[in-house]
Amino acid sequence: MRNRKSAINNHQSSIRNATLLFPVAFLIFFVVSLYAGERYFLEENGIRVIFESPHEPVARELADFYPGVRAELEKVFGWDLNITPSIILIKDSKQFQQMIKSPLTVAFAVPEKDLIVIDYSKMSARTLSLRNIFKHELCHLLLHRHIKSVTVPRWLDEGVAQWVSDGVGDIILDQKRSLLNKAAFSGRFIPLGSLAEGFPRREQDLILAYEESKSFVDHIIGKFGREGVLEILDHMKRGENVHAAVLRSCSIPLEDLEKGWHNALRRRITWFTYLSYNLYEILFAFAALITIYAAIRIILKKRRLMKEMEEME
């Protein structure tokens, strides 16, 4: 990487050892969180990217993404994003896990520092879109930059970010399965009030929390249009809490809106949907029953043969 510094400078970007360029407060955070080794810094197109070899191409890709992603978010919300975000690319998943303590998480944002941290090791197979992950995290920075006087509930924060990033979240979701469908069938939802301050750490509950967040925002859009969500956020920007903002924007209490969402999900779920969702479990259980039945038949057959042999003797 050192041998390539001159070539990098010829591209008119400022890449240096990251420890030479950051303020002391950020440097402490950086060293403590990531066990600082030799990392490199790129500042281009209004963002800063910290990376390790061999992630220079990814860093440049993010710098290329930023103007377009920023413009898309500003157009959706009608809010400016006058910040210079810092992006840290992690190539060692173990390092990332020491910060976040969640094996499903691929990225997180720290709005008070205008910071995004991405575990690129989980995206190396390109099963996830780097651009959409970046857009999702950037949305968090935008929301918290404009909504400061009241708390943004975690479910709203994540639901809106998933909405604008085509359903992509901070965590890896199995798109073939839906815990939300199972919760709707059983009626065992996680109340939104329980998801206001944070999400559960248990893997299944965490996935359900993300699914619920997106589904509820989609429900609001389905009933009131995207303007309904934007109006809620605008009232919160002016200092109203989420309950007052929902009531003013949708003319319905948040609790009643949540109940209507639950009912809509239940109506959508049928026995066929539930059986389809549990197909692998049903097939596995059926195979297990066949195995048990076969084993019992073998045991009975052996006993019958032994009895016949005894009678012959």
C-alpha positions in Angstrom: 0.0 0.0 0.0 2.9 2.4 0.8 4.4 1.9 -2.6 1.1 3.1 -4.1 0.9 6.4 -2.3 2.3 8.5 -5.1 -0.1 7.0 -7.5 -3.0 7.7 -5.2 -1.9 11.4 -4.9 -1.9 11.7 -8.6 -5.7 11.1 -8.5 -6.0 14.4 -6.6 -7.3 12.8 -3.4 -5.8 13.2 0.0 -4.9 9.7 1.3 -2.6 9.5 4.2 -2.1 7.6 7.4 -5.4 8.2 9.2 -3.8 8.9 12.5 -2.2 12.1 11.0 -5.5 13.8 10.0 -8.1 13.4 12.7 -8.9 15.5 15.7 -7.9 14.1 19.1 -11.4 13.2 20.2 -12.2 11.3 17.1 -8.7 9.7 17.2 -9.3 8.3 20.7 -12.7 6.8 19.5 -10.9 5.4 16.5 -8.0 3.8 18.4 -10.1 2.4 21.2 -12.8 1.0 18.9 -10.6 -0.5 16.2 -7.2 -1.2 17.8 -5.5 1.2 15.5 -3.1 -0.2 13.0 -2.0 1.3 9.7 -5.1 2.7 8.0 -5.5 5.1 5.2 -7.7 8.2 4.6 -9.4 9.4 1.5 -11.3 12.7 1.3 -13.2 13.2 -1.9 -16.7 14.4 -3.0 -17.6 15.7 0.4 -16.9 12.5 2.5 -14.0 11.0 4.4 -13.3 7.3 4.2 -10.9 5.4 6.5 -9.8 2.0 5.1 -7.2 -0.7 5.2 -5.5 -2.4 2.3 -6.9 -3.7 0.0 -10.1 -1.6 0.3 -9.0 1.5 -1.6 -11.3 0.7 -4.6 -14.3 0.3 -2.2 -13.4 3.7 -0.6 -13.4 5.3 -4.0 -16.7 3.6 -4.8 -18.3 5.2 -1.7 -16.9 8.6 -2.6 -18.4 8.2 -6.1 -21.7 7.2 -4.5 -22.0 10.0 -2.1 -23.2 13.0 -4.3 -25.9 10.9 -5.9 -27.1 9.3 -2.6 -27.1 12.6 -0.8 -29.2 14.2 -3.6 -31.7 11.3 -3.5 -32.2 11.7 0.3 -32.5 15.4 0.1 -35.1 15.1 -2.6 -37.2 12.6 -0.6 -37.1 14.5 2.7 -36.7 18.1 1.4 -34.0 18.5 4.0 -30.3 19.4 3.3 -27.4 17.2 4.4 -24.7 19.8 4.9 -22.2 17.4 6.6 -19.0 15.7 5.7 -19.6 12.2 6.9 -16.8 9.9 7.9 -16.9 6.3 6.8 -14.8 3.5 8.4 -14.5 0.3 6.4 -13.7 -2.8 8.5 -12.2 -5.8 6.8 -12.0 -8.0 9.9 -15.4 -9.1 11.1 -14.1 -9.9 14.6 -13.0 -6.3 15.1 -16.4 -5.1 14.0 -18.1 -7.6 16.4 -16.1 -6.2 19.3 -17.8 -2.9 18.7 -21.4 -3.9 17.9 -21.8 -7.4 19.6 -24.3 -8.6 17.0 -23.3 -11.2 14.4 -26.2 -10.1 12.1 -25.2 -6.5 11.9 -23.3 -5.3 8.8 -23.2 -1.5 9.5 -24.1 1.1 12.0 -24.3 4.9 12.2 -23.1 7.3 15.0 -25.2 10.4 14.2 -23.5 12.6 16.9 -20.2 12.1 15.1 -21.5 12.0 11.5 -19.9 8.6 11.4 -20.8 5.3 9.6 -19.0 2.0 10.2 -19.3 -0.8 7.7 -18.2 -4.4 8.0 -17.2 -4.9 4.4 -16.1 -8.5 5.1 -19.8 -9.5 5.0 -20.4 -7.8 1.7 -17.4 -9.1 -0.1 -19.6 -11.7 -1.8 -21.8 -8.8 -3.1 -24.9 -10.5 -1.6 -25.7 -7.0 -0.2 -25.7 -3.8 -2.1 -23.0 -1.4 -0.7 -24.8 1.6 -2.2 -28.1 0.7 -0.4 -26.3 0.0 2.9 -24.6 3.3 2.6 -27.9 5.1 1.8 -29.5 3.4 4.8 -26.9 4.6 7.2 -26.7 8.1 5.7 -30.5 8.3 6.2 -29.9 7.9 10.0 -27.4 10.8 9.9 -29.9 13.0 8.0 -32.8 12.2 10.4 -30.8 12.9 13.5 -29.3 16.1 12.0 -32.8 17.6 11.6 -34.7 16.0 14.5 -32.8 17.1 17.6 -35.2 18.4 20.2 -37.2 15.1 20.6 -36.2 11.4 20.5 -36.6 9.5 17.3 -38.0 6.1 18.3 -35.8 3.3 17.1 -38.6 1.6 15.2 -39.3 4.9 13.2 -35.6 5.5 12.7 -35.0 2.0 11.2 -38.4 1.8 9.4 -37.8 5.1 7.5 -34.2 4.1 6.7 -35.3 0.8 5.3 -38.0 2.5 3.3 -35.7 4.9 1.5 -33.0 2.2 0.9 -35.3 -0.4 -0.8 -35.8 -2.5 2.3 -32.1 -2.8 3.2 -31.4 -2.7 6.9 -28.4 -2.6 9.3 -28.6 -6.4 9.6 -28.6 -9.4 7.3 -32.1 -10.6 6.7 -33.2 -13.9 5.2 -35.6 -12.7 2.5 -37.0 -16.2 2.0 -38.4 -16.3 5.5 -40.5 -13.9 7.5 -40.8 -13.8 11.3 -43.4 -11.1 10.9 -45.7 -13.5 9.2 -45.3 -16.0 12.0 -45.9 -13.2 14.6 -49.0 -12.1 12.7 -50.3 -15.7 12.7 -49.7 -16.2 16.4 -50.5 -12.6 17.4 -47.1 -12.3 19.2 -45.9 -9.0 18.0 -43.3 -6.9 19.7 -45.1 -3.7 20.8 -43.7 -0.6 19.2 -43.4 1.0 22.6 -40.8 -1.7 23.5 -38.8 -0.8 20.4 -38.7 3.0 21.0 -35.4 3.0 23.0 -33.6 0.1 21.3 -33.9 -3.3 19.7 -33.6 -6.7 21.5 -30.3 -8.5 21.3 -31.8 -12.0 20.8 -31.3 -12.9 17.2 -34.9 -13.9 16.3 -36.4 -10.9 18.2 -33.9 -8.5 16.5 -34.9 -9.7 13.1 -38.6 -9.3 14.0 -37.9 -5.8 15.3 -36.5 -4.8 11.9 -39.3 -6.4 10.0 -41.9 -4.7 12.2 -40.3 -1.3 11.8 -40.3 -1.5 8.0 -43.8 -3.0 7.9 -45.3 -0.3 10.1 -43.8 2.5 8.0 -45.1 0.7 4.9 -48.5 0.6 6.6 -48.5 4.3 7.2 -47.5 4.9 3.5 -50.3 2.6 2.4 -52.9 4.5 4.3 -51.7 8.1 4.1 -49.1 8.1 1.3 -45.4 8.9 1.7 -46.6 12.4 2.6 -47.9 10.9 5.8 -44.5 9.7 6.9 -42.8 12.9 5.8 -45.4 15.0 7.7 -44.8 13.0 10.9 -41.0 13.6 10.6 -41.6 17.3 9.9 -43.7 17.7 13.0 -41.0 16.0 15.0 -38.4 18.3 13.5 -40.5 21.2 14.9 -40.3 19.6 18.4 -43.4 17.4 18.7 -42.9 13.9 20.1 -43.9 10.9 17.9 -47.3 10.5 19.5 -48.3 14.1 18.9 -46.8 14.0 15.4 -48.7 10.9 14.4 -52.0 12.3 15.8 -51.5 15.6 14.0 -50.5 14.1 10.7 -52.8 11.0 10.5 -55.7 12.1 12.8 -55.4 8.9 14.7 -53.5 8.0 17.9 -50.4 6.0 17.4 -51.8 3.1 19.5 -54.9 2.8 17.3 -52.7 3.0 14.2 -50.6 0.1 15.5 -53.7 -2.0 16.2 -55.0 -1.4 12.7 -51.6 -2.5 11.3 -51.8 -5.7 13.4 -55.3 -6.4 12.1 -54.2 -5.8 8.5 -51.3 -8.2 8.9 -53.6 -10.9 10.4 -56.1 -10.6 7.6 -53.2 -11.2 5.1 -52.1 -14.4 6.8 -53.8 -17.6 5.8 -53.2 -21.3 6.8 -51.7 -21.8 3.3 -49.3 -18.9 4.0 -48.4 -20.3 7.4 -47.9 -23.8 6.0 -45.7 -22.4 3.2 -43.6 -20.5 5.7 -43.1 -23.6 7.8 -42.6 -26.0 4.8 -39.1 -27.0 5.8 -40.1 -27.7 9.4 -43.2 -29.7 8.3 -41.1 -31.7 5.8 -38.5 -32.3 8.5 -41.1 -33.4 11.0 -42.8 -35.7 8.4 -39.4 -37.3 7.6 -38.8 -37.8 11.3 -42.1 -39.5 11.7 -41.4 -41.8 8.8 -38.1 -42.7 10.3 -39.6 -43.4 13.7 -42.4 -45.5 12.0 -39.8 -47.5 10.1 -37.7 -48.1 13.2 -40.8 -49.3 15.1 -41.7 -51.7 12.2 -38.1 -53.1 12.2 -38.3 -53.6 16.0 -41.7 -55.4 15.8 -40.5 -57.5 12.9 -37.4 -58.6 14.9 -39.6 -59.5 17.9 -41.9 -61.5 15.7 -39.1 -63.4 14.1 -37.6 -64.1 17.5 -41.0 -65.4 18.8 -41.4 -67.6 15.7 -37.9 -69.1 16.2 -38.6 -69.8 19.9 -41.9 -71.6 18.9 -40.0 -73.7 16.4 -37.5 -74.7 19.0 
